[in-house]
Every structure is written in C-alpha cells, then in structure tokens.
C-alpha cells in the first residue's frame, strides 16, 4: 500500500497585504489583474477525500507571499517570479522579511516529506485558466526518479473514462520533488478552471451531477494508486 501526499501550494489568497510577508500595495486592480488570475481557486476542495491513505498539505498563504513551488535560483526570478515575487504585470512589491518567507517555504517542504516512505506518492495539485489550453486535465511529470508509468496510466485512464479530456505535460509539465532520502514518486494534476468554476464570478459549478462525476473519479484514482505494490 502506498500513502499519497497532496501538495496544494496555490489555493490561498492570505497574506498578500501583510506588512511582514506580503508587501503588496492595497490595490483592487492588483487583485483583479494578478491575484485572481494566479490563484488555484478551490484546489483544496477539489482534491479533498476521506481516504485514510491520503494526506493534504496546504500552503496557508498566497503564492504572491511565497511561491513554494519555485526552485532556488529559479529561471522565473528574471521575471520577478522566483520564490519571492518582486513584481508582476507592472505592480511592484515592497520590502518584506525574506528570511521568514524562506522559512515558510522550508516548513511546507518539510511537511510534505516528514512521514513519506519508499514508493509513496506526491500529487502536485493545481488549476489553470481556460485561456491557456482547451484540455480539461493536464498531467505533468518529471523524467527522473519520481516518474512512475503505472501511476501516470491510472490517472489518464480514470479521467478519460470519466469523459475528461487529458493532455500530458502541457500546458504545464513537471512535478514537485522536495529533498529527502526516500525514493518516492511525484506527479502533477492541473485542472482547467472551466471544469469546476466560473472564471469571471469565481463561483463553483452548481451542477451536482458534475461534482458526483468529479469526486467519483478522484476516489478511484486515490484507491488504485494506493493499492499499487
């Protein structure tokens, strides 16, 4: 049996205007132009489950506070979007406590791996705007120790059987791999926001049948992955 750890890094909008960790100017246009766009709305809800083999690790702050997905010396630093965002779409960030922000990132990564065992699975949980791609689901993985074909096949097959369209490593690729001595597996699931919400009003899809389809599919994915030898 394999444990599953859900990494949910971008679902929150907390802390954006906090003086110590936020540093962004209180501007409604910044909220509309930036925060609404880059927040993975409701992903903490989308991936929830009562399966005892599954644990969620949710970063409690916005990615505009600290992006725990970014790497040290990340290539996105040149665009102001490294671990600590400095600017975005013309909006500049004020001074913040960088030491505290790196500590928040380290705490999140430590939480992901503190109970991880050999061959356990991290699922990197995200969403994306329908402006980027028409597919319902994007599956992303790394070409390294964390790749597992059986896991990829389970996820693709279950989403396809539930009538979701699936793309692989587009519009996004790769999956988070925090440092640890254990040989675990990692895969990313990105959900097109059009599948579950209205991107203009930010309201969830009110269709109960669609939610039955979604959560039924996710439960089958969790069950089959956890039962892999």
SULURZI-V449272 format. One record per residue. N is the residue number from 1. OMEGA is omega in degrees with one decimal (none if undefined). D_FIRST is the distance of its C-alpha to the first C-alpha in Angstrom with 1 decimal. Layout:
BEGIN
N|OMEGA|D_FIRST, N|OMEGA|D_FIRST
END
This chain:
BEGIN
1|179.3|0.0, 2|170.7|3.8, 3|178.5|6.8, 4|176.9|9.8, 5|179.0|13.3, 6|174.1|16.2, 7|-178.1|19.3, 8|-169.1|22.4, 9|-167.6|25.4, 10|-175.7|28.4, 11|-173.2|28.5, 12|171.3|31.0, 13|-176.9|34.8, 14|168.5|35.4, 15|-173.6|37.6, 16|-175.9|39.5, 17|177.8|42.9, 18|-175.0|42.1, 19|-176.9|44.7, 20|-172.9|42.4, 21|-178.9|39.3, 22|174.6|40.6, 23|178.5|44.1, 24|178.7|44.6, 25|179.3|47.8, 26|-172.8|47.7, 27|-178.0|48.4, 28|178.5|47.5, 29|175.5|47.8, 30|177.5|45.2, 31|-177.4|42.8, 32|-173.9|43.6, 33|-170.1|43.8, 34|-173.6|40.9, 35|179.0|38.5, 36|-177.5|38.2, 37|-170.4|37.5, 38|176.2|34.8, 39|176.1|32.9, 40|-172.5|29.6, 41|170.8|30.7, 42|-179.5|28.3, 43|174.6|25.1, 44|176.0|23.8, 45|-176.6|24.5, 46|-172.2|23.4, 47|-177.1|19.7, 48|-178.6|19.5, 49|173.2|17.0, 50|-179.9|16.4, 51|-175.9|12.6, 52|179.2|11.5, 53|-174.3|8.4, 54|178.4|11.4, 55|178.0|14.1, 56|172.3|17.5, 57|-174.7|19.9, 58|174.9|23.3, 59|-169.5|26.2, 60|-178.2|29.1, 61|178.4|31.9, 62|173.6|33.3, 63|175.8|32.8, 64|169.6|36.6, 65|179.8|36.1, 66|178.9|33.5, 67|-174.8|31.3, 68|178.1|28.2, 69|-176.2|27.2, 70|178.8|30.3, 71|171.0|30.4, 72|-174.4|33.1, 73|-178.9|36.2, 74|179.9|34.6, 75|179.6|36.8, 76|177.5|37.1, 77|-179.3|39.1, 78|178.2|42.2, 79|179.7|41.9, 80|-175.5|41.5, 81|173.2|37.8, 82|177.3|36.1, 83|177.7|34.0, 84|179.1|37.1, 85|177.7|38.9, 86|177.0|42.6, 87|178.4|44.0, 88|178.0|43.1, 89|177.3|45.4, 90|178.2|48.4, 91|-177.1|47.2, 92|179.4|47.4, 93|176.3|45.3, 94|-179.7|47.1, 95|179.3|46.4, 96|177.2|43.2, 97|-174.9|41.6, 98|179.0|39.6, 99|179.5|38.4, 100|-179.4|36.8, 101|176.9|35.2, 102|175.6|33.6, 103|176.6|32.4, 104|178.4|30.8, 105|-179.6|29.0, 106|178.8|27.8, 107|179.1|26.6, 108|179.9|24.5, 109|178.5|22.9, 110|179.2|22.3, 111|179.4|20.6, 112|-171.2|18.2, 113|-171.1|17.1, 114|-179.4|17.9, 115|-174.0|14.4, 116|-179.8|12.6, 117|-179.8|10.6, 118|176.9|10.6, 119|170.7|9.2, 120|-170.4|8.5, 121|168.8|10.6, 122|171.5|14.1, 123|-177.9|15.8, 124|-166.1|19.5, 125|-175.6|21.2, 126|169.9|24.9, 127|179.1|27.7, 128|-178.8|31.0, 129|179.8|34.4, 130|177.0|35.5, 131|-175.3|38.4, 132|-173.0|36.2, 133|-180.0|34.7, 134|-176.9|34.8, 135|176.7|31.1, 136|-174.4|29.0, 137|171.1|25.8, 138|175.6|25.6, 139|179.8|22.6, 140|177.6|22.9, 141|179.4|21.3, 142|173.0|22.6, 143|-179.0|23.7, 144|-176.8|22.1, 145|-172.6|19.1, 146|-178.0|17.1, 147|176.3|17.6, 148|-175.9|15.1, 149|-178.9|16.9, 150|179.2|14.1, 151|178.1|13.3, 152|-178.3|17.0, 153|178.7|17.7, 154|-175.7|15.3, 155|179.0|17.0, 156|-177.3|20.4, 157|-178.0|20.2, 158|177.7|19.2, 159|-179.8|21.9, 160|178.6|24.4, 161|178.2|23.9, 162|174.9|24.6, 163|170.4|27.8, 164|175.0|27.1, 165|-172.0|28.6, 166|171.0|26.5, 167|-178.1|27.7, 168|179.8|25.9, 169|169.9|26.9, 170|6.7|29.9, 171|178.4|31.4, 172|179.8|29.0, 173|177.0|26.7, 174|-177.7|24.4, 175|-173.4|21.7, 176|178.8|21.6, 177|178.1|20.6, 178|-174.5|21.5, 179|173.8|22.3, 180|-179.0|20.0, 181|-176.1|19.5, 182|177.7|15.8, 183|-178.0|15.0, 184|177.9|13.0, 185|-179.1|13.4, 186|177.9|15.8, 187|-179.3|17.4, 188|170.6|20.2, 189|175.6|21.0, 190|-178.3|24.7, 191|175.7|26.2, 192|-176.6|29.9, 193|179.5|31.6, 194|-179.1|33.7, 195|-169.0|30.6, 196|-176.0|30.4, 197|171.3|33.6, 198|-173.5|37.3, 199|179.1|37.7, 200|-178.0|41.3, 201|-177.1|40.9, 202|178.6|37.3, 203|178.2|36.7, 204|174.6|33.5, 205|-177.8|33.8, 206|-174.8|35.2, 207|-175.7|34.1, 208|179.6|31.7, 209|177.5|30.8, 210|178.5|29.7, 211|174.7|27.4, 212|178.3|25.9, 213|-177.3|25.3, 214|-175.2|23.7, 215|174.1|21.3, 216|178.3|20.4, 217|-178.7|19.5, 218|179.2|17.4, 219|178.1|15.4, 220|178.4|14.7, 221|179.7|13.7, 222|-177.0|11.2, 223|-176.0|9.8, 224|178.3|9.8, 225|-177.2|8.5, 226|-178.9|5.3, 227|177.0|4.9, 228|-179.8|6.2, 229|none|6.2
END
